[in-house]
Amino acid sequence: MVLKEKQILQLKRSLDRIYKLKSELLKLVSESTNAAVLRSKIAEVLILLSSIVGYANPKSEELEEFLREANLRFIGMEIESSPWAAVEHEVQLFCDYINSTAFQFTKDGVKILVKKRKRA
């Protein structure tokens, strides 16, 4: 798939938004127990990551697996009733994974480089 400059720019904006949300998540989880806002921000990150993965060349099986796992984890997790320390731990792992993933935007697609991650 050949990407146009406009598409590359939009993908870079999506990645910038992901990094901003990641910072907001870390701050929110350490300062508050507002589960609804936390869940909303996590969902937005997952949507943005999924849209970037759609342009991956070659496909990143590791990142696709992470997205499936994160969706299941956060959808199944009762953030409102879970001990906040457990929620904080999950959010930290989620953000660490985002930090360990590099994205390169080219006309040929998005190259995704994922460092090996520790399983929780």
Beta strands, then each sheet from edge to edge (+ up, - down):
strand 1: 101-106
strand 2: 109-114
sheet 1: 1+ 2-
end
